[in-house]
Amino acid sequence: MLPVKELQERSDRHPKPSDIKFQYGTAGFRTLGKTLDSVLFRVGVLAALRSKKLDGKTIGVMVTASHNPEPDNGVKLVDPRGEMLESSWEAHATALANAPSSVAFVAAVDELVRATKIDLSIPARVVYARDTRPTGPQLVTALKDGLEAIKAEYRDAGVTTTPVLHYLVRTINTKGTKDSYGEDTEEGYLTKISDAFKKLLAGKPPSPPLLIDCANGVGALMAERFKAYLGDIFTIDVVNADLHTPGVLNNSCGADFVKVNQKLPPSITLQPGQRACSLDGDADRLMYYYADEHGQFHMLDGDKITTLVASYIVELVKASGLDEQIKVGVIQTAYANGSSTKYLSGRLPVKCVPTGVKHLHHAAEQYDVGVYFEANGHGTVLFSPAAQELISSHTPSSALTNLRNIIDVINQTVGDALSDAFLVEAVLAHKSFSGVEWDSMYCDLPNRLVKVVVSDRNAFKTADAERRLVSPPGLQVKVDELMRKYGGGRSFVRPSGTEDVVRVYAEAATRAEADELAFRVAGLVYDEAGGDPSQRPKEFI
């Protein structure tokens, strides 16, 4: 039976703000950290119920707001194999979070138990972690209250990156089985990835030191820990690693800053020929860049990473003689640069899916090897169990050995900026590529991303993997008319999954045309959303 009295009493300590409607989206719950106390308590209860529903498997809870500004915070649940929460449970999460009172919350819990046929006698197990945000400790206290209210067993993984939490969930749940993914500790994570990376670099000329911008977030802790495990074989220079000064997290640094502004963080100076990368606040996004011989900045985003990694894996599979048995595929979203799609489509299957890791991850599972990196730098590579079995059992060769080590460098549970950086560095070392040679695999079409603040993002609905608007009616026709006026013009409009904004993406043959197309489409969106004409940004005109 549900511990109704305990749930109600503890819930009373965490009242829901009456003026906020919470929504579990692509990144879980995410908003101002100071408003999330009730949500964290209820997520604790939900995580325990999810564990019970899955026969006591360990569920993960990560308290983070990733690339968002420091005052924000958020929370997301992680399913037993380290994957995102099953989609059908997002509605349950939203319902519990919005119950207006403790009595209504307990009633919603009771309804969830009955609707999903949860056996409450099964033990619940949860592992949780948080990033470095100042609201984190208070939110974790609320989370623990929820876990204790429903008598769940829990493990505190402390302050760590989102990818480490996903790794822990999978390793805990596969421990002692044939699918064992590694040791269920942070040390196990560091050892597995660094050992495979060192094997891949063995015998290669020394790589230049890699500058890593840690966005003044939790990735700085992990990058510093990796240094000890890598020894002399590879050098990391960590910058933007301030975890103590208020307000610096993701501020004018990090992967999102680089991608959106398409320029270096002001705190970084690159020498000609030097390459570097930026993580985001919880270290699950990666953005590479380099300075050419004239010191000019060049960005190497998720599309560039996809192209480099997928091409190399295809080479290894072919060299291993397994190309008839192992099919490699790439999954992209509408944000992928048109040039990358064209380049990849001529070499291997490419599928476009709606934005969001859960869509990419699910589609990647349909291939023997599925490669996905969103343009924003969030991504990984998935090897199917059958492909891994084939690679591990086939007669050894240098290509197969490299494939095996590639598998261990990759964090297959989720996008992992540090693991992905080591993957990139391994491929560059094997191909003897500099940033220039990597960048020259194809030439990006100039592009621009603009966001428009709206009162209700749900008024904007899309189809065709978010590439076309179906609501508001008639708006897509106007966007189509604008696109036709620009050489190589492509633009799409989609509501954000995390905030009340609509995102407008545009690309065209020249930088000026891409900017102009983006702002003109944004102007259409602004007008459609009923914006005050006097507040219409001048760039939109």
C-alpha positions in Angstrom: 0.0 0.0 0.0 1.0 3.6 -0.5 2.3 5.3 2.6 -0.4 8.0 2.2 0.2 9.8 5.5 4.0 10.0 5.0 3.6 11.2 1.4 1.1 13.9 2.3 3.1 15.2 5.3 6.3 15.4 3.4 4.6 16.9 0.4 3.3 19.7 2.6 6.9 20.7 3.1 7.2 21.3 -0.6 4.1 23.2 -1.8 3.6 23.7 -5.5 3.7 27.3 -6.6 0.2 28.1 -7.7 1.2 30.3 -10.6 3.5 27.9 -12.5 2.6 25.1 -14.9 5.5 22.6 -15.1 6.1 20.5 -18.2 8.5 17.5 -18.6 10.1 18.1 -22.0 13.1 17.0 -24.0 15.4 17.9 -21.1 13.1 17.0 -18.3 11.8 19.8 -16.1 13.8 23.0 -16.5 13.1 26.5 -15.3 14.3 28.9 -12.5 15.9 26.8 -9.8 14.2 28.6 -6.9 10.8 27.4 -8.2 11.6 23.7 -8.4 11.4 22.5 -4.8 8.0 20.8 -5.2 9.0 19.3 -8.5 12.1 17.6 -7.0 10.1 16.1 -4.2 7.6 14.7 -6.6 10.3 13.5 -9.0 11.8 11.5 -6.1 8.5 9.7 -5.7 8.1 9.2 -9.4 11.7 7.8 -9.8 10.9 5.2 -7.1 7.6 4.2 -8.8 9.5 3.9 -12.1 11.9 1.6 -10.4 9.2 -0.5 -8.9 7.5 -0.7 -12.3 10.7 -2.1 -13.8 11.1 -4.8 -11.1 13.5 -2.9 -8.9 16.0 -1.8 -11.6 17.9 1.3 -10.6 16.6 4.6 -12.0 18.8 7.7 -12.4 17.9 11.3 -11.5 20.1 14.1 -12.7 19.7 17.6 -11.3 21.0 20.0 -13.9 20.1 22.7 -16.4 22.9 21.9 -18.8 23.8 24.9 -21.0 21.1 27.2 -19.4 22.1 30.3 -17.4 23.1 29.8 -13.8 19.8 30.8 -12.1 18.1 28.0 -14.0 18.0 24.4 -12.8 16.2 21.2 -13.8 15.8 17.5 -13.3 15.5 14.5 -15.6 15.1 10.8 -15.1 17.3 8.1 -16.6 16.0 4.7 -17.5 17.9 1.5 -16.6 20.2 1.2 -19.7 21.3 4.9 -19.2 18.7 6.1 -21.8 16.2 8.9 -21.5 12.9 8.3 -19.6 10.4 6.3 -21.7 8.2 8.8 -23.5 4.9 7.6 -22.1 6.1 8.5 -18.6 6.7 12.1 -19.5 3.0 12.7 -19.2 3.0 11.0 -15.7 5.8 13.3 -14.6 4.0 16.4 -15.8 0.7 15.3 -14.1 2.4 14.7 -10.7 4.4 18.0 -10.9 1.2 20.0 -11.5 -1.1 18.5 -8.8 -2.2 21.6 -7.0 -2.1 20.3 -3.5 -0.6 17.5 -1.4 -4.0 15.7 -1.4 -4.2 16.0 -5.2 -0.6 14.8 -5.5 -1.2 11.6 -3.5 -4.4 11.0 -5.5 -2.4 11.4 -8.7 0.2 8.9 -7.4 -2.5 6.4 -6.5 -4.0 6.8 -10.0 -0.5 6.3 -11.6 0.0 3.1 -9.5 -3.3 1.7 -10.6 -3.1 2.8 -14.3 0.3 1.3 -14.8 -0.2 -1.7 -12.5 2.8 -1.1 -10.2 3.5 -3.7 -7.5 4.3 -1.5 -4.5 5.9 -4.4 -2.7 8.9 -4.4 -5.1 11.9 -2.5 -3.7 12.8 0.9 -5.4 16.3 1.9 -6.2 17.5 5.3 -7.4 20.9 6.9 -8.0 21.1 10.7 -8.3 23.7 13.4 -8.9 23.8 17.1 -9.5 25.9 19.7 -11.3 27.5 22.8 -9.7 24.5 25.2 -9.7 24.0 27.0 -6.3 20.4 25.8 -6.1 21.5 22.1 -6.4 22.0 21.2 -2.7 18.5 22.5 -1.8 16.9 20.7 -4.7 18.7 17.4 -3.8 17.3 17.8 -0.2 13.7 17.9 -1.7 14.5 14.9 -3.9 15.7 12.9 -1.0 12.5 13.8 0.9 10.5 12.3 -1.9 12.6 9.1 -2.0 12.4 8.7 1.7 8.6 9.3 1.7 8.1 6.2 -0.4 10.9 4.2 1.3 13.2 4.0 -1.8 16.9 2.8 -1.5 19.1 5.6 -2.9 22.7 6.3 -3.8 24.2 9.8 -3.9 26.7 10.1 -6.8 27.5 13.6 -5.7 28.6 16.5 -7.9 29.4 15.0 -11.3 28.6 15.3 -15.0 25.4 14.2 -16.6 27.2 11.5 -18.7 28.8 10.0 -15.6 25.3 9.7 -14.0 24.0 7.9 -17.2 27.1 5.6 -17.1 26.5 4.7 -13.5 22.8 3.8 -14.1 23.8 1.4 -16.9 26.7 -0.1 -15.0 24.7 -0.6 -11.8 21.9 -2.4 -13.8 24.2 -4.6 -15.9 26.7 -5.5 -13.1 27.4 -9.3 -13.1 25.6 -9.9 -16.4 26.9 -10.7 -19.9 26.0 -7.1 -20.8 28.2 -5.6 -18.1 29.2 -2.1 -19.2 32.0 -1.5 -16.7 32.6 -0.7 -13.0 29.8 1.2 -11.4 32.0 4.0 -10.0 33.4 7.3 -11.3 36.8 5.6 -11.2 35.4 2.8 -13.4 34.2 5.5 -15.9 37.6 7.3 -16.0 39.5 4.0 -16.3 37.4 2.5 -19.1 37.6 5.6 -21.3 41.2 6.6 -20.7 42.6 3.0 -21.1 40.9 2.6 -24.5 42.0 6.1 -25.6 45.6 5.4 -24.6 45.5 2.2 -26.6 44.2 4.1 -29.7 47.1 6.7 -29.4 49.8 4.1 -28.9 52.4 4.3 -31.6 51.0 7.6 -33.0 53.0 10.8 -33.1 52.2 12.9 -30.0 49.1 15.1 -30.4 49.4 18.8 -29.5 47.8 19.7 -26.2 44.0 20.1 -26.3 42.5 23.3 -24.8 39.2 22.5 -23.1 36.8 25.2 -22.2 34.7 23.8 -19.4 32.0 26.6 -19.3 32.9 27.1 -15.6 30.8 24.0 -14.9 31.1 20.4 -13.5 33.0 19.3 -16.6 36.1 21.0 -15.1 36.2 18.5 -12.3 36.0 15.6 -14.6 38.6 17.0 -17.1 41.0 17.5 -14.2 40.5 13.9 -13.0 41.1 12.6 -16.6 44.5 14.3 -16.5 45.8 11.9 -13.9 44.5 8.9 -15.9 46.0 10.0 -19.2 49.5 10.6 -17.9 52.0 11.7 -20.5 50.2 10.2 -23.5 47.9 13.2 -24.0 47.8 16.7 -22.5 44.7 18.6 -21.6 44.8 22.3 -20.8 41.6 23.2 -18.8 40.2 26.8 -19.0 37.0 28.4 -17.8 37.1 26.1 -14.7 35.9 28.6 -12.1 33.4 26.7 -9.9 33.2 29.4 -7.2 32.5 32.8 -8.6 28.7 33.5 -8.7 27.2 34.0 -12.2 30.0 32.6 -14.4 28.5 29.2 -15.3 27.9 29.2 -19.1 28.5 32.9 -19.1 30.2 34.0 -22.4 31.8 30.6 -22.6 30.9 26.9 -23.3 29.6 25.0 -26.2 26.3 26.9 -26.5 28.0 30.2 -26.6 30.4 29.1 -29.4 27.6 27.5 -31.5 25.1 30.4 -31.2 27.6 33.2 -31.6 29.9 31.3 -34.0 33.0 32.8 -32.3 35.6 32.1 -29.6 34.7 32.7 -26.0 36.3 36.1 -25.1 38.4 34.4 -22.5 40.2 32.2 -25.1 43.0 33.1 -27.5 44.2 30.6 -30.1 47.5 30.5 -31.9 47.5 29.8 -35.6 46.9 26.1 -36.2 45.7 25.5 -32.6 42.5 23.6 -32.0 40.3 23.6 -28.9 36.9 22.6 -27.7 34.1 23.8 -25.4 31.8 21.7 -23.2 28.5 23.0 -21.8 27.6 23.3 -18.1 27.0 19.6 -17.4 29.5 18.3 -20.0 27.1 16.5 -22.5 27.7 18.9 -25.4 30.9 19.4 -27.4 31.9 22.1 -29.8 35.3 22.0 -31.6 37.1 24.9 -33.3 40.5 25.9 -34.5 42.5 28.9 -35.7 43.8 28.8 -39.3 47.3 30.1 -40.3 46.0 33.6 -40.2 44.5 33.2 -36.7 41.0 33.1 -38.1 38.4 31.2 -36.0 36.7 28.1 -37.6 33.9 26.2 -35.8 33.7 22.4 -36.0 30.2 21.6 -34.7 28.2 18.4 -34.2 27.7 17.9 -38.0 31.5 18.1 -38.5 32.0 15.6 -35.6 29.4 13.2 -37.2 31.2 13.3 -40.5 34.6 12.7 -39.1 33.5 9.9 -36.8 31.1 8.1 -39.1 33.6 8.2 -42.0 36.3 6.6 -39.8 34.0 3.9 -38.4 33.0 3.0 -42.0 36.7 2.7 -42.9 37.4 0.4 -39.9 34.3 -1.8 -40.6 35.4 -2.2 -44.3 39.0 -2.9 -43.4 37.8 -5.6 -41.0 35.9 -7.3 -43.8 32.6 -6.8 -41.9 31.0 -4.3 -44.2 28.4 -6.9 -45.4 27.4 -7.7 -41.9 27.6 -4.3 -40.1 25.7 -1.4 -41.5 26.6 2.1 -40.3 23.9 4.8 -40.4 23.8 8.5 -39.4 20.8 10.2 -37.7 20.4 14.0 -38.0 17.8 16.6 -37.2 16.6 19.5 -39.2 19.4 21.6 -37.7 22.0 19.6 -39.5 23.8 21.8 -42.1 22.6 21.0 -45.6 26.2 20.4 -46.8 26.8 17.7 -44.2 23.6 15.9 -45.2 24.7 16.0 -48.8 28.2 14.8 -48.0 27.0 11.9 -45.8 24.1 10.8 -48.0 26.5 9.9 -50.8 28.4 7.5 -48.5 25.9 5.9 -46.0 22.2 5.9 -44.9 21.1 9.2 -43.4 17.8 9.6 -41.5 16.2 12.9 -40.3 14.2 12.8 -37.0 12.6 15.5 -34.7 14.9 17.4 -32.4 15.7 15.8 -29.1 18.1 13.2 -27.9 15.4 10.6 -27.3 14.4 10.7 -31.1 18.0 10.5 -32.2 18.9 7.7 -29.7 15.9 5.6 -30.7 16.6 5.9 -34.4 20.3 5.1 -33.9 19.3 1.8 -32.2 17.8 0.7 -35.6 21.3 0.4 -37.1 24.2 -2.0 -36.4 26.2 1.2 -35.7 24.2 4.4 -35.3 26.0 7.7 -35.3 24.2 10.8 -34.1 25.4 14.3 -33.1 23.0 17.2 -33.0 24.5 20.3 -34.6 24.7 21.7 -31.0 27.4 19.1 -30.2 25.3 16.6 -28.3 25.7 13.0 -29.5 27.2 9.6 -29.3 27.6 6.4 -31.3 25.6 3.2 -30.6 26.8 -0.3 -31.4 24.1 -2.9 -31.4 24.7 -6.0 -29.2 25.0 -8.1 -32.4 27.6 -5.8 -33.9 29.6 -5.8 -30.6 29.5 -9.6 -30.5 30.7 -9.8 -34.1 33.5 -7.3 -33.5 34.7 -9.1 -30.3 34.6 -12.6 -31.8 36.0 -12.0 -35.3 39.6 -12.9 -36.0 41.8 -10.0 -34.6 43.3 -7.4 -37.0 44.5 -3.9 -36.4 41.2 -2.5 -37.7 39.2 -4.7 -35.4 41.4 -3.8 -32.4 40.8 -0.1 -33.2 37.1 -0.8 -33.4 37.1 -2.5 -30.0 38.9 0.4 -28.4 36.6 2.9 -30.2 33.6 1.2 -28.6 35.2 1.6 -25.1 36.1 5.3 -25.6 32.5 6.0 -26.5 29.9 6.5 -23.7 27.0 4.8 -25.5 24.5 5.8 -22.8 24.3 9.5 -23.8 26.2 12.4 -25.4 29.4 12.8 -23.4 31.5 15.8 -24.2 34.8 14.5 -22.8 34.4 11.0 -24.1 33.5 12.5 -27.5 36.5 14.8 -27.4 38.8 11.7 -26.9 37.0 10.0 -29.8 37.6 12.9 -32.0 41.3 13.1 -31.0 41.8 9.4 -31.6 40.3 9.7 -35.1 42.4 12.8 -35.9 45.5 11.0 -34.8 44.7 7.9 -36.9 44.0 10.0 -40.0 46.9 12.4 -39.3 44.4 15.3 -39.7 44.7 18.8 -38.4 41.7 21.0 -37.9 42.1 22.4 -41.4 42.0 18.9 -43.0 39.0 17.9 -40.9 37.2 21.1 -41.8 37.8 20.6 -45.5 35.8 17.3 -45.7 32.9 19.6 -46.8 32.1 23.3 -46.6 29.3 24.5 -44.4 26.5 26.5 -45.8 26.3 29.8 -43.8 23.5 29.6 -41.3 21.8 31.6 -38.5 19.7 30.6 -35.5 17.4 33.2 -34.1 14.9 32.8 -31.2 11.6 34.7 -30.9 10.0 35.1 -27.5 6.3 34.1 -27.6 3.5 33.8 -25.0 2.6 30.3 -26.0 5.1 28.0 -27.8 2.4 25.3 -28.1 0.6 27.3 -30.8 3.4 26.3 -33.1 3.1 22.7 -34.3 5.4 20.9 -36.8 5.5 17.9 -39.1 8.1 16.1 -41.3 10.7 15.8 -38.5 10.0 19.4 -37.5 11.0 20.8 -41.0 7.5 22.1 -41.7 4.9 24.1 -39.7 1.3 22.8 -39.7 0.2 25.5 -37.2 -0.4 28.4 -37.2 -2.2 27.8 -40.5 -0.7 29.6 -43.5 2.6 30.5 -41.9 4.6 27.8 -43.7 3.4 29.1 -47.0 4.9 32.5 -46.2 8.1 30.8 -45.0 8.3 28.9 -48.3 7.9 32.1 -50.3 10.8 33.7 -48.5 13.0 30.6 -48.9 12.6 30.8 -52.7 14.1 34.2 -52.8 17.5 33.0 -51.6 20.1 30.8 -53.3 20.3 27.5 -51.4 17.8 29.0 -49.0 16.4 26.7 -46.3 14.6 27.7 -43.2 12.3 26.1 -40.6 10.5 27.1 -37.5 10.0 25.0 -34.3 8.9 25.6 -30.8 11.6 25.1 -28.1 11.2 22.0 -25.9 12.4 23.9 -22.8 11.3 27.5 -22.9 8.6 29.8 -24.3 10.5 30.7 -27.4 10.2 29.7 -31.1 13.5 28.9 -32.8 14.1 30.0 -36.4 16.9 28.3 -38.4 18.0 29.5 -41.8 20.9 28.7 -44.2 21.7 30.1 -47.6 24.6 30.5 -50.1 26.1 33.5 -48.3 26.4 34.7 -44.7 24.4 37.9 -45.5 21.6 36.0 -47.1 21.4 33.4 -44.3 21.2 36.3 -41.7 18.6 38.1 -43.8 16.5 35.0 -44.3 16.6 34.1 -40.6 15.5 37.6 -39.5 12.8 37.9 -42.1 11.3 34.5 -41.1 11.6 35.5 -37.4 9.7 38.6 -38.3 6.9 36.5 -39.7 6.8 34.5 -36.4 6.9 37.6 -34.3 3.9 39.0 -36.2 2.0 35.7 -36.0 2.5 35.5 -32.3 0.8 38.9 -31.9 3.9 40.8 -30.8 3.7 44.5 -30.1 4.9 46.2 -33.3 6.8 48.9 -31.3 8.8 46.0 -29.7 9.6 44.3 -33.0 13.4 44.0 -33.1 14.9 46.1 -35.8 16.9 43.2 -37.2 13.6 41.4 -38.0 12.5 44.2 -40.4 
